[in-house]
Amino acid sequence: MSDTKNVAVDAGSPRNAPASHMQGFLSRDGMPPAALLEAGRAEVAGYGVDVIEGRADHIDHIDDIDHIEHGFQVHLAGGPVLPARRVVVATGLRDELPDIPGVREAVGQGRTALPVLPRLRGR
């Protein structure tokens, strides 16, 4: 496992994966989503972050383990347990698409899924 002090666990399923390119993203307009992911991983590596492909299954708070007075154990799905002093949880969005034939295939190909805001629902 990683010997670095900073680890990012990435499930590898970006929301914009179906799109052929990005639009309206400052300095990255027209860039394929996979290229942005690759650039981001290279950038965080420059800060000493080791990116591990996987998904955190659960996190336990610990009071004293392996001489870490306070911290956490991050359990990766089907894999190792990472000790941590601090944890930042960043989750992605998932589009809930309507059950209409062809909608799922159209997203990222010139169609955009728009979220329904709770205040507007039912109006």
DSSP file with accessible surface (Angstrom, degrees, kcal/mol):
  #  RESIDUE AA STRUCTURE BP1 BP2  ACC     N-H-->O    O-->H-N    N-H-->O    O-->H-N    TCO  KAPPA ALPHA  PHI   PSI    X-CA   Y-CA   Z-CA
    1    1 A M              0   0  136      0, 0.0     2,-0.0     0, 0.0    81,-0.0   0.000 360.0 360.0 360.0-178.9    0.0    0.0    0.0
    2    2 A S        -     0   0   26      1,-0.1     5,-0.0    48,-0.1    50,-0.0  -0.298 360.0-166.4 -70.7 139.8    1.0    3.6   -0.1
    3    3 A D        +     0   0  163      3,-0.1    -1,-0.1    -2,-0.0     2,-0.1   0.323  59.3 107.0-100.3   2.1    3.9    5.0    2.0
    4    4 A T  S    S-     0   0   62      1,-0.1    45,-0.1     2,-0.1     3,-0.1  -0.382  73.9-129.9 -79.5 162.8    2.8    8.6    1.4
    5    5 A K  S    S+     0   0  200     43,-0.2     2,-0.5     1,-0.1    -1,-0.1   0.692  93.3  54.4 -83.4 -20.5    1.2   10.8    3.9
    6    6 A N  E     +a   49   0A  90     42,-0.8    44,-2.7    78,-0.0     2,-0.4  -0.969  64.7 176.7-122.7 125.6   -1.7   11.9    1.6
    7    7 A V  E     -a   50   0A  57     -2,-0.5     2,-0.5    42,-0.2    44,-0.2  -0.981  13.8-162.6-129.3 136.1   -3.9    9.4   -0.2
    8    8 A A  E     -a   51   0A  40     42,-2.2    44,-3.3    -2,-0.4     2,-0.6  -0.981  11.3-151.9-115.0 128.3   -6.9   10.0   -2.4
    9    9 A V  E     -a   52   0A  52     -2,-0.5     2,-0.5    42,-0.2    44,-0.2  -0.904  16.0-171.8-101.1 121.5   -9.2    7.0   -3.0
   10   10 A D  E     -a   53   0A  45     42,-2.8    44,-2.4    -2,-0.6    45,-0.1  -0.965  22.8-159.1-121.7 123.3  -11.0    7.3   -6.4
   11   11 A A        -     0   0   44     -2,-0.5    -1,-0.1    42,-0.2    44,-0.1   0.617  37.2-131.4 -74.6 -13.3  -13.7    5.0   -7.5
   12   12 A G  S    S+     0   0   38      1,-0.1    -1,-0.1    42,-0.1    43,-0.1   0.792  71.7 114.2  72.1  28.4  -13.0    5.9  -11.1
   13   13 A S        -     0   0   74      4,-0.0    -1,-0.1     3,-0.0    -2,-0.1  -0.567  46.4-171.4-129.3  71.1  -16.6    6.6  -12.2
   14   14 A P    >   -     0   0   49      0, 0.0     3,-1.6     0, 0.0    20,-0.0  -0.318  28.2-127.7 -65.7 144.8  -16.8   10.3  -13.0
   15   15 A R  T 3  S+     0   0  116      1,-0.3    80,-0.1     2,-0.1    79,-0.0   0.826 107.8  50.9 -59.8 -34.5  -20.2   11.8  -13.6
   16   16 A N  T >  S+     0   0   59      1,-0.2     3,-1.4     2,-0.1    -1,-0.3   0.297  74.0 113.3 -92.3  14.7  -19.1   13.3  -16.9
   17   17 A A  T <  S+     0   0   60     -3,-1.6    -1,-0.2     1,-0.3    17,-0.2   0.851  72.0  56.2 -56.4 -37.3  -17.6   10.1  -18.4
   18   18 A P  T 3  S+     0   0   69      0, 0.0    -1,-0.3     0, 0.0    -2,-0.1   0.746  88.1  97.4 -69.8 -18.5  -20.2    9.7  -21.2
   19   19 A A    <   -     0   0   25     -3,-1.4    90,-0.2     1,-0.1     3,-0.1  -0.387  68.0-146.1 -71.9 146.2  -19.4   13.2  -22.5
   20   20 A S  S    S-     0   0   71     88,-1.1     2,-0.3     1,-0.2    -1,-0.1   0.786  80.3  -7.4 -80.0 -27.2  -17.1   13.5  -25.5
   21   21 A H  S    S-     0   0   76     87,-0.2     2,-0.3    11,-0.2    -1,-0.2  -0.979  73.8-103.6-160.9 165.2  -15.7   16.8  -24.2
   22   22 A M        -     0   0   17      9,-1.7     8,-3.2     6,-0.4     2,-0.4  -0.678  27.9-159.1 -95.6 153.0  -16.3   19.5  -21.5
   23   23 A Q        +     0   0  151     -2,-0.3     3,-0.1     6,-0.2     6,-0.1  -0.991  68.0   9.8-132.5 139.3  -17.9   22.9  -22.1
   24   24 A G  S    S+     0   0   75     -2,-0.4     2,-0.7     1,-0.2    -1,-0.1   0.663  81.2 133.8  73.2  17.6  -17.7   26.0  -20.1
   25   25 A F    >>  -     0   0  103      6,-0.0     3,-2.8    -3,-0.0     4,-0.5  -0.897  65.8-112.2-102.3 109.4  -14.9   24.8  -17.8
   26   26 A L  T 34 S-     0   0  160     -2,-0.7    -3,-0.0     1,-0.3    -1,-0.0  -0.113  94.8  -1.9 -48.7 126.8  -12.4   27.6  -17.6
   27   27 A S  T 34 S+     0   0  104      1,-0.1    -1,-0.3     2,-0.0     0, 0.0   0.338 128.6  68.0  73.1  -2.0   -9.1   26.7  -19.4
   28   28 A R  T X4  +     0   0   73     -3,-2.8     3,-2.4     3,-0.1    -6,-0.4   0.222  60.3 146.1-127.6  13.9  -10.4   23.2  -20.2
   29   29 A D  T 3< S+     0   0  115     -4,-0.5    -6,-0.2     1,-0.3    -3,-0.0  -0.297  76.7  13.8 -57.0 128.1  -13.1   23.9  -22.7
   30   30 A G  T 3  S+     0   0   42     -8,-3.2    -1,-0.3     1,-0.3    -7,-0.1   0.325  92.9 135.0  89.5  -8.8  -13.2   21.0  -25.3
   31   31 A M    <   -     0   0   44     -3,-2.4    -9,-1.7    -6,-0.2    -1,-0.3  -0.519  61.5-113.5 -74.7 136.5  -11.1   18.7  -23.2
   32   32 A P    >>  -     0   0   65      0, 0.0     4,-1.6     0, 0.0     3,-0.7  -0.437  24.5-120.8 -64.6 142.9  -12.3   15.1  -22.9
   33   33 A P  H 3> S+     0   0    8      0, 0.0     4,-2.2     0, 0.0     5,-0.2   0.868 112.5  56.7 -54.8 -37.7  -13.3   14.2  -19.3
   34   34 A A  H 3> S+     0   0   73      1,-0.2     4,-2.3     2,-0.2     5,-0.1   0.871 104.5  52.8 -64.0 -33.6  -10.7   11.4  -19.2
   35   35 A A  H <> S+     0   0   33     -3,-0.7     4,-2.6     2,-0.2    -1,-0.2   0.874 107.5  51.2 -69.2 -36.7   -8.0   13.9  -20.0
   36   36 A L  H  X S+     0   0   41     -4,-1.6     4,-2.8     2,-0.2    -2,-0.2   0.929 109.9  50.0 -64.1 -43.5   -9.2   16.2  -17.1
   37   37 A L  H  X S+     0   0   62     -4,-2.2     4,-2.4     2,-0.2    -2,-0.2   0.933 112.0  47.8 -60.3 -44.3   -9.1   13.2  -14.7
   38   38 A E  H  X S+     0   0  145     -4,-2.3     4,-2.2     1,-0.2    -2,-0.2   0.922 112.6  48.6 -63.2 -43.2   -5.5   12.3  -15.9
   39   39 A A  H  X S+     0   0   29     -4,-2.6     4,-2.4     1,-0.2    -2,-0.2   0.903 111.2  50.8 -64.6 -40.2   -4.4   15.9  -15.5
   40   40 A G  H  X S+     0   0   31     -4,-2.8     4,-2.5     2,-0.2     5,-0.2   0.915 109.6  49.4 -64.4 -42.1   -5.9   16.1  -12.0
   41   41 A R  H  X S+     0   0   62     -4,-2.4     4,-1.8     1,-0.2    -1,-0.2   0.907 111.9  48.7 -63.8 -41.3   -4.2   13.0  -10.9
   42   42 A A  H  X S+     0   0   67     -4,-2.2     4,-1.2    -5,-0.2    -2,-0.2   0.902 111.2  51.4 -65.0 -37.9   -0.8   14.3  -12.2
   43   43 A E  H  < S+     0   0  112     -4,-2.4     3,-0.5     1,-0.2     4,-0.4   0.937 110.5  45.8 -66.6 -46.2   -1.4   17.6  -10.4
   44   44 A V  H ><>S+     0   0   53     -4,-2.5     5,-1.9     1,-0.2     3,-1.3   0.839 105.1  62.4 -69.3 -27.6   -2.2   16.1   -7.0
   45   45 A A  H ><5S+     0   0   57     -4,-1.8     3,-1.9     1,-0.3    -1,-0.2   0.872  95.7  61.2 -62.0 -33.1    0.8   13.7   -7.4
   46   46 A G  T 3<5S+     0   0   70     -4,-1.2    -1,-0.3    -3,-0.5    -2,-0.2   0.698 102.0  52.1 -65.4 -18.2    3.0   16.8   -7.5
   47   47 A Y  T < 5S-     0   0  173     -3,-1.3    -1,-0.3    -4,-0.4    -2,-0.2   0.232 128.0 -98.1 -99.4   9.7    1.7   17.6   -4.0
   48   48 A G  T < 5S+     0   0   38     -3,-1.9   -42,-0.8     1,-0.3     2,-0.5   0.707  74.7 145.9  84.1  20.7    2.7   14.2   -2.7
   49   49 A V  E   < -a    6   0A  34     -5,-1.9     2,-0.6    -8,-0.1    -1,-0.3  -0.791  38.5-150.3 -95.0 130.3   -0.8   12.6   -3.0
   50   50 A D  E     -a    7   0A  59    -44,-2.7   -42,-2.2    -2,-0.5     2,-0.5  -0.885  12.6-146.3 -97.8 119.1   -1.0    8.9   -3.9
   51   51 A V  E     -a    8   0A  37     -2,-0.6     2,-0.5   -44,-0.2   -42,-0.2  -0.785  14.6-168.4 -90.6 123.9   -4.2    8.1   -5.8
   52   52 A I  E     -a    9   0A  26    -44,-3.3   -42,-2.8    -2,-0.5     2,-0.5  -0.948  19.5-131.2-112.3 128.5   -5.6    4.7   -5.1
   53   53 A E  E     +a   10   0A 144     -2,-0.5     2,-0.3   -44,-0.2   -42,-0.2  -0.673  65.4  79.3 -78.6 127.8   -8.3    3.3   -7.3
   54   54 A G  S    S-     0   0   26    -44,-2.4     2,-0.4    -2,-0.5   -42,-0.1  -0.970  71.5 -95.0 164.1-170.7  -11.0    1.9   -5.1
   55   55 A R        -     0   0  121     -2,-0.3    22,-3.3    22,-0.3     2,-0.4  -0.997  29.7-120.7-141.4 131.0  -14.0    2.8   -3.0
   56   56 A A  E     -B   76   0B  49     -2,-0.4    20,-0.3    20,-0.2     3,-0.1  -0.585  23.2-172.1 -71.5 127.6  -14.2    3.5    0.7
   57   57 A D  E     -     0   0B 106     18,-3.5     2,-0.3     1,-0.4    19,-0.2   0.881  63.7 -25.4 -87.5 -47.2  -16.6    1.0    2.3
   58   58 A H  E     -B   75   0B  81     17,-1.3    17,-2.9     2,-0.0     2,-0.4  -0.981  54.2-133.1-161.9 164.8  -16.7    2.5    5.8
   59   59 A I  E     -B   74   0B  65     -2,-0.3     2,-0.4    15,-0.2    15,-0.2  -0.985  14.0-159.0-127.5 131.4  -14.7    4.6    8.2
   60   60 A D  E     -B   73   0B  64     13,-2.6    13,-2.4    -2,-0.4     2,-0.4  -0.916  16.2-133.1-109.4 136.6  -14.0    3.8   11.9
   61   61 A H  E     -B   72   0B 115     -2,-0.4     2,-0.4    11,-0.2    11,-0.3  -0.699  27.7-163.7 -81.9 135.8  -13.0    6.4   14.4
   62   62 A I  E     -B   71   0B  19      9,-2.9     9,-2.0    -2,-0.4     3,-0.1  -0.943  22.8-165.6-124.2 146.7  -10.1    5.2   16.6
   63   63 A D  S    S+     0   0  109     -2,-0.4     2,-0.3     1,-0.2    -1,-0.1   0.779  82.8   0.2 -96.4 -36.5   -8.7    6.4   19.9
   64   64 A D  S    S+     0   0  117      6,-0.1     2,-0.3     7,-0.0    -1,-0.2  -0.764  73.3 142.7-158.6 106.8   -5.4    4.6   20.0
   65   65 A I  B >  S-D   68   0C  50      3,-1.4     3,-2.1    -2,-0.3    -3,-0.1  -0.982  77.1  -5.2-147.2 132.8   -4.1    2.3   17.3
   66   66 A D  T 3  S-     0   0  130     -2,-0.3     3,-0.1     1,-0.3    -1,-0.1   0.870 127.5 -60.5  50.6  39.2   -0.5    1.9   16.1
   67   67 A H  T 3  S+     0   0  180      1,-0.2     2,-0.7     2,-0.1    -1,-0.3   0.706 103.4 132.0  64.3  19.8    0.5    4.8   18.3
   68   68 A I  B <   -D   65   0C  28     -3,-2.1    -3,-1.4     1,-0.2    -1,-0.2  -0.928  46.0-157.4 -96.4 112.7   -1.9    7.2   16.5
   69   69 A E  S    S+     0   0  145     -2,-0.7     2,-0.4     1,-0.2    -1,-0.2   0.917  74.1   8.1 -61.3 -46.8   -3.7    8.9   19.4
   70   70 A H  S    S+     0   0  124     -3,-0.1     2,-0.3    -6,-0.1    -1,-0.2  -1.000  90.7  96.1-135.1 140.2   -6.7   10.0   17.5
   71   71 A G  E     -B   62   0B   1     -9,-2.0    -9,-2.9    -2,-0.4     2,-0.3  -0.955  52.9 -86.0 174.5-155.2   -7.6    9.0   13.9
   72   72 A F  E     -BC  61  84B  60     12,-3.3    12,-2.4    -2,-0.3     2,-0.5  -0.932  12.9-137.3-143.0 159.7   -9.5    6.8   11.6
   73   73 A Q  E     -BC  60  83B  46    -13,-2.4   -13,-2.6    -2,-0.3     2,-0.7  -0.995  19.9-155.7-119.3 121.2   -9.4    3.6    9.8
   74   74 A V  E     -BC  59  82B  15      8,-3.1     8,-3.1    -2,-0.5     2,-0.7  -0.886   8.0-154.6 -99.6 114.0  -10.6    3.8    6.2
   75   75 A H  E     -BC  58  81B  36    -17,-2.9   -18,-3.5    -2,-0.7   -17,-1.3  -0.813   7.8-148.7 -92.5 116.6  -11.8    0.4    5.0
   76   76 A L  E >   -B   56   0B  14      4,-2.4     3,-2.1    -2,-0.7   -20,-0.2  -0.641  31.0 -97.0 -84.5 142.1  -11.7    0.0    1.3
   77   77 A A  T 3  S-     0   0   55    -22,-3.3   -22,-0.3    -2,-0.3    -1,-0.1  -0.395 104.5  -8.8 -59.4 122.0  -14.2   -2.2   -0.4
   78   78 A G  T 3  S+     0   0   96      1,-0.2    -1,-0.3    -2,-0.2    -3,-0.0   0.713 130.3  64.4  64.8  21.8  -12.7   -5.7   -0.9
   79   79 A G  S <  S-     0   0   44     -3,-2.1    -1,-0.2     1,-0.3   -25,-0.0  -0.614  85.1 -30.8-149.7-152.0   -9.3   -4.4    0.1
   80   80 A P        -     0   0   56      0, 0.0    -4,-2.4     0, 0.0     2,-0.5  -0.028  47.1-117.1 -75.1 174.4   -7.0   -3.0    2.7
   81   81 A V  E     -C   75   0B  67     -6,-0.2    -6,-0.2    -8,-0.0    -8,-0.0  -0.962  24.9-151.6-112.6 128.1   -7.5   -0.7    5.6
   82   82 A L  E     -C   74   0B  18     -8,-3.1    -8,-3.1    -2,-0.5     2,-0.2  -0.882   8.4-138.9-102.8 126.5   -5.8    2.7    5.6
   83   83 A P  E     +C   73   0B  80      0, 0.0     2,-0.3     0, 0.0   -10,-0.2  -0.580  29.5 178.0 -77.7 146.0   -4.9    4.4    8.8
   84   84 A A  E     -C   72   0B  20    -12,-2.4   -12,-3.3    -2,-0.2     3,-0.1  -0.995  37.3-159.6-150.5 143.1   -5.6    8.2    8.8
   85   85 A R  S    S+     0   0  176     -2,-0.3     2,-0.3     1,-0.3    -1,-0.1   0.775  91.9  17.1 -84.8 -35.1   -5.3   11.1   11.1
   86   86 A R        -     0   0  210    -14,-0.1     2,-0.4   -15,-0.0    -1,-0.3  -0.982  68.2-159.0-136.0 152.1   -7.8   13.2    9.1
   87   87 A V        -     0   0   50     -2,-0.3     2,-0.5    -3,-0.1    -3,-0.0  -0.998   3.6-164.2-134.8 131.1  -10.3   12.2    6.5
   88   88 A V        -     0   0  137     -2,-0.4     2,-0.6     2,-0.0    -2,-0.0  -0.982  13.6-155.4-110.7 122.4  -11.9   14.4    3.8
   89   89 A V        +     0   0  104     -2,-0.5     2,-0.5     2,-0.0    -2,-0.0  -0.892  16.6 174.3-102.5 118.2  -15.0   12.8    2.3
   90   90 A A        -     0   0   93     -2,-0.6     2,-0.3     0, 0.0    -2,-0.0  -0.974   8.0-172.8-124.4 112.9  -15.8   14.1   -1.2
   91   91 A T        -     0   0  126     -2,-0.5     2,-0.1     1,-0.1    -2,-0.0  -0.774  15.0-131.4-105.8 152.9  -18.7   12.3   -2.9
   92   92 A G        -     0   0   68     -2,-0.3     2,-0.3     1,-0.1    -1,-0.1  -0.344  23.3-102.9 -91.7 176.5  -19.8   12.8   -6.5
   93   93 A L        -     0   0  120     -2,-0.1     2,-0.4     2,-0.0    -1,-0.1  -0.723  24.3-155.0 -96.9 153.4  -23.2   13.4   -8.0
   94   94 A R        -     0   0  191     -2,-0.3     2,-0.4     2,-0.0   -79,-0.0  -0.997  15.8-131.1-127.4 133.1  -25.3   10.8   -9.7
   95   95 A D        -     0   0   49     -2,-0.4     2,-0.9   -80,-0.1    19,-0.0  -0.678   8.7-150.5 -81.9 131.2  -27.9   11.7  -12.2
   96   96 A E        -     0   0  193     -2,-0.4    -1,-0.0     0, 0.0    -2,-0.0  -0.874  24.2-162.4 -99.5  98.3  -31.3   10.1  -11.7
   97   97 A L        -     0   0   33     -2,-0.9     7,-0.0     1,-0.1    16,-0.0  -0.540  21.1-104.7 -85.0 147.1  -32.5   10.0  -15.3
   98   98 A P        -     0   0   76      0, 0.0     2,-2.2     0, 0.0     6,-0.2  -0.321  34.9-107.3 -67.4 153.3  -36.1    9.5  -16.2
   99   99 A D  S    S+     0   0  170      4,-0.1    -2,-0.0     3,-0.1     0, 0.0  -0.482  72.5 133.6 -82.4  70.5  -37.1    6.0  -17.5
  100  100 A I    >   -     0   0   98     -2,-2.2     3,-2.0     0, 0.0     4,-0.5  -0.987  64.6-104.7-122.3 126.2  -37.5    7.1  -21.1
  101  101 A P  T 3  S+     0   0  128      0, 0.0    -2,-0.0     0, 0.0     0, 0.0  -0.245 103.2  13.4 -53.1 131.2  -36.0    5.0  -23.9
  102  102 A G  T 3> S+     0   0   41      1,-0.0     4,-1.3     5,-0.0     5,-0.1   0.220  94.3 105.7  91.3 -14.0  -32.9    6.6  -25.3
  103  103 A V  H <> S+     0   0   38     -3,-2.0     4,-1.6     2,-0.2     3,-0.4   0.953  78.9  49.9 -66.0 -48.4  -32.3    9.2  -22.5
  104  104 A R  H  4 S+     0   0  161     -4,-0.5     3,-0.3     1,-0.2    -1,-0.2   0.913 112.6  47.8 -58.0 -40.8  -29.4    7.4  -20.9
  105  105 A E  H  4 S+     0   0  134      1,-0.2    -1,-0.2     3,-0.1    -2,-0.2   0.796 109.7  54.4 -71.6 -25.3  -27.6    7.0  -24.2
  106  106 A A  H ><>S+     0   0   27     -4,-1.3     3,-2.4    -3,-0.4     5,-1.1   0.771  81.3 101.6 -81.9 -25.0  -28.2   10.7  -25.1
  107  107 A V  B 3<5S+e  111   0D  26     -4,-1.6     5,-0.2     1,-0.3    -5,-0.0  -0.395  92.6  17.5 -64.6 129.8  -26.6   12.2  -22.0
  108  108 A G  T 3 5S+     0   0   17      3,-1.8   -88,-1.1    -2,-0.1    -1,-0.3   0.367 109.3  85.9  88.7  -3.9  -23.2   13.4  -22.9
  109  109 A Q  T < 5S-     0   0  112     -3,-2.4    -2,-0.1     2,-0.2     3,-0.1  -0.264 127.2 -54.7-120.6  42.5  -23.9   13.4  -26.6
  110  110 A G  T   5S+     0   0   71      1,-0.4     2,-0.4     0, 0.0    -3,-0.1   0.386 116.9  96.3 102.7  -4.6  -25.5   16.8  -26.8
  111  111 A R  B   < -e  107   0D 159     -5,-1.1    -3,-1.8    -8,-0.1     2,-0.4  -0.915  57.9-153.2-115.0 148.9  -28.2   16.3  -24.1
  112  112 A T        -     0   0  114     -2,-0.4     2,-0.5    -5,-0.2    -5,-0.1  -0.968  11.5-135.6-125.2 136.1  -27.8   17.5  -20.6
  113  113 A A        -     0   0   20     -2,-0.4   -16,-0.1   -16,-0.0    -2,-0.0  -0.770  23.4-158.3 -86.1 124.8  -29.4   16.1  -17.4
  114  114 A L        -     0   0  144     -2,-0.5     2,-0.1   -19,-0.0    -2,-0.0  -0.911  16.1-122.2-106.2 132.7  -30.6   19.0  -15.3
  115  115 A P        -     0   0   97      0, 0.0     2,-0.6     0, 0.0   -20,-0.0  -0.371  20.2-125.1 -70.0 149.7  -31.2   18.4  -11.5
  116  116 A V        -     0   0   89     -2,-0.1     5,-0.0     3,-0.0     3,-0.0  -0.860  24.2-135.7 -93.9 120.3  -34.6   19.1  -10.1
  117  117 A L    >>  -     0   0   99     -2,-0.6     3,-1.4     1,-0.1     4,-1.3  -0.612  11.3-129.5 -78.1 135.2  -34.3   21.6   -7.3
  118  118 A P  T 34 S+     0   0  107      0, 0.0     3,-0.3     0, 0.0    -1,-0.1   0.849 106.7  55.0 -54.9 -35.4  -36.4   20.6   -4.2
  119  119 A R  T 34 S+     0   0  203      1,-0.2    -2,-0.0     3,-0.0    -3,-0.0   0.776 110.9  45.7 -69.7 -25.2  -38.1   24.0   -4.0
  120  120 A L  T X4 S+     0   0   97     -3,-1.4     3,-1.9     2,-0.1    -1,-0.2   0.656  86.1 108.3 -91.7 -16.3  -39.2   23.8   -7.6
  121  121 A R  T 3< S+     0   0  170     -4,-1.3    -5,-0.0    -3,-0.3     0, 0.0  -0.357  86.2  16.4 -64.0 132.1  -40.6   20.3   -7.4
  122  122 A G  T 3         0   0   85      1,-0.3    -1,-0.3    -2,-0.1    -2,-0.1   0.449 360.0 360.0  86.8  -1.2  -44.4   20.2   -7.4
  123  123 A R    <         0   0  220     -3,-1.9    -1,-0.3     0, 0.0    -3,-0.0  -0.597 360.0 360.0 -88.2 360.0  -44.7   23.8   -8.8
